[in-house]
Amino acid sequence: MWQKPAGELWLNVGGFSRHFNRQAGHNENNVGLGLEYRTSDELSFMAGSYHNSVRKNTTYAAVNWQPLSMGSFKLGAAVGLMNGYPAMNRGGTFFAALPMATYEGRRFGVNLGLIPSMKDVDGAVILQFKVRLN
């Protein structure tokens, strides 16, 4: 007899970004691959790699905590480590935190994040697509 898996495994297939500074010439087609393992309605673990907005490769690992939910929609924040942005720690690893909204249907979902503008960082809205594997 089939049993529901203990957690949900998602394949993140990259996405798009839309930067607030439209004149900077950022790459907004952020191709990549990652995995996301949701252990509960509130918590998932994410890791992957993508081609970032400054045309470098970024690797990331994060915890996505989303305590607010309504049906298939969740709201919270992702916190973790990433690299590949020359303006942050000369391209090395740095800590990042950003608000994250998620929609998860039965097989497909999206993560929507907000990168705030800071000293040397152009802010953006990011959209990541995902497909459920189990």
Backbone torsions as a table, in degrees:
resi	resn	phi	psi	omega
1	MET	NA	137.5	-178.0
2	TRP	-73.6	135.2	176.2
3	GLN	-119.2	145.4	175.7
4	LYS	-64.9	134.2	179.0
5	PRO	-60.8	154.1	-179.7
6	ALA	-63.2	-33.6	178.4
7	GLY	-137.1	171.9	179.4
8	GLU	-107.4	131.1	178.0
9	LEU	-107.4	124.7	-178.5
10	TRP	-118.4	142.7	172.0
11	LEU	-99.7	117.7	177.2
12	ASN	-90.7	127.5	-172.6
13	VAL	-112.4	30.4	179.1
14	GLY	80.5	-170.5	-177.7
15	GLY	179.2	-145.7	-174.9
16	PHE	-132.5	155.8	172.1
17	SER	-128.3	153.2	176.4
18	ARG	-131.6	109.4	-174.5
19	HIS	-86.5	147.5	-180.0
20	PHE	-71.1	-33.9	176.4
21	ASN	-88.0	95.9	-174.2
22	ARG	-74.6	-16.6	-177.9
23	GLN	-88.5	-4.8	-173.0
24	ALA	-79.2	-11.9	178.2
25	GLY	70.9	33.0	-179.4
26	HIS	-67.9	149.6	168.6
27	ASN	-74.3	120.7	-178.1
28	GLU	-112.2	5.6	174.3
29	ASN	-106.5	94.6	-169.2
30	ASN	-99.5	78.5	-179.4
31	VAL	-67.2	138.3	178.1
32	GLY	-175.6	-179.1	176.1
33	LEU	-140.4	143.7	176.7
34	GLY	-160.4	170.0	175.5
35	LEU	-121.4	146.9	176.1
36	GLU	-133.8	127.2	179.5
37	TYR	-115.9	111.5	-179.9
38	ARG	-91.1	117.9	-179.3
39	THR	-92.1	-20.4	179.4
40	SER	-159.1	177.3	176.6
41	ASP	-61.3	-25.6	-175.1
42	GLU	-98.3	-19.5	-167.1
43	LEU	-135.4	133.6	171.2
44	SER	-141.6	158.4	178.5
45	PHE	-116.8	134.1	-173.5
46	MET	-126.8	143.1	173.5
47	ALA	-154.3	145.4	179.5
48	GLY	174.5	-166.1	-178.8
49	SER	-147.8	147.8	178.3
50	TYR	-155.3	164.5	176.9
51	HIS	-88.4	113.1	-169.3
52	ASN	-83.0	-176.0	-173.7
53	SER	-70.1	-18.9	177.6
54	VAL	-105.6	23.1	173.9
55	ARG	62.8	35.8	174.9
56	LYS	-121.0	162.0	175.3
57	ASN	-85.7	136.9	177.6
58	THR	-120.2	135.4	171.3
59	THR	-113.1	139.8	-177.1
60	TYR	-139.7	155.2	170.3
61	ALA	-143.6	129.0	-173.8
62	ALA	-149.7	160.9	170.5
63	VAL	-109.7	129.6	179.7
64	ASN	-109.3	104.3	-179.3
65	TRP	-102.0	118.8	-175.7
66	GLN	-130.8	83.9	-175.3
67	PRO	-75.2	-15.8	-179.7
68	LEU	-102.2	128.3	178.9
69	SER	-147.8	152.1	174.1
70	MET	-144.9	103.0	-177.0
71	GLY	64.1	-123.1	-177.9
72	SER	-86.1	-0.6	-177.6
73	PHE	-102.7	138.0	-179.5
74	LYS	-133.1	151.7	-179.5
75	LEU	-141.1	135.1	179.0
76	GLY	-178.5	-135.4	-178.0
77	ALA	-149.3	146.9	173.3
78	ALA	-105.4	134.4	177.7
79	VAL	-132.5	139.4	-179.7
80	GLY	177.0	-158.0	-178.2
81	LEU	-118.4	144.9	176.4
82	MET	-152.0	170.7	179.3
83	ASN	-145.7	-177.6	172.1
84	GLY	95.3	5.2	178.3
85	TYR	-112.2	109.4	-176.1
86	PRO	-55.5	-29.9	-179.7
87	ALA	-73.9	-13.1	-179.0
88	MET	-115.9	112.6	176.9
89	ASN	52.4	38.2	178.7
90	ARG	52.1	35.9	178.7
91	GLY	89.4	-6.8	179.8
92	GLY	-79.6	-170.6	-177.4
93	THR	-73.7	138.4	177.1
94	PHE	-145.7	160.6	178.1
95	PHE	-83.4	138.6	177.9
96	ALA	-137.3	147.3	175.2
97	ALA	-142.0	134.3	178.4
98	LEU	-150.2	146.7	175.2
99	PRO	-61.7	142.0	-176.7
100	MET	-138.9	127.1	171.7
101	ALA	-110.8	144.0	-176.7
102	THR	-134.9	140.2	166.3
103	TYR	-118.3	128.6	177.3
104	GLU	-129.4	111.4	172.6
105	GLY	-86.2	-165.5	-179.1
106	ARG	-66.4	-40.8	-177.5
107	ARG	-121.7	-25.3	-175.0
108	PHE	-125.2	153.1	178.8
109	GLY	-156.0	173.9	175.8
110	VAL	-142.2	146.9	169.6
111	ASN	-111.9	133.1	178.8
112	LEU	-120.8	118.8	-177.1
113	GLY	-121.5	162.4	178.8
114	LEU	-125.8	119.4	174.3
115	ILE	-98.8	114.7	-178.9
116	PRO	-72.6	148.0	173.5
117	SER	-71.3	133.1	178.1
118	MET	-134.0	-174.5	-175.6
119	LYS	-38.6	-66.7	-177.9
120	ASP	-110.1	16.8	-176.0
121	VAL	-120.6	124.4	172.9
122	ASP	-82.0	122.9	-178.9
123	GLY	-68.4	162.0	-178.0
124	ALA	-160.3	161.4	167.0
125	VAL	-102.4	132.7	-179.5
126	ILE	-118.3	145.1	179.5
127	LEU	-129.3	121.9	-178.1
128	GLN	-119.9	130.5	-179.3
129	PHE	-96.3	148.4	-179.8
130	LYS	-148.4	153.4	178.3
131	VAL	-128.8	137.2	-178.5
132	ARG	-78.5	134.6	-178.1
133	LEU	-96.6	-19.8	-179.7
134	ASN	-130.2	NA	NA
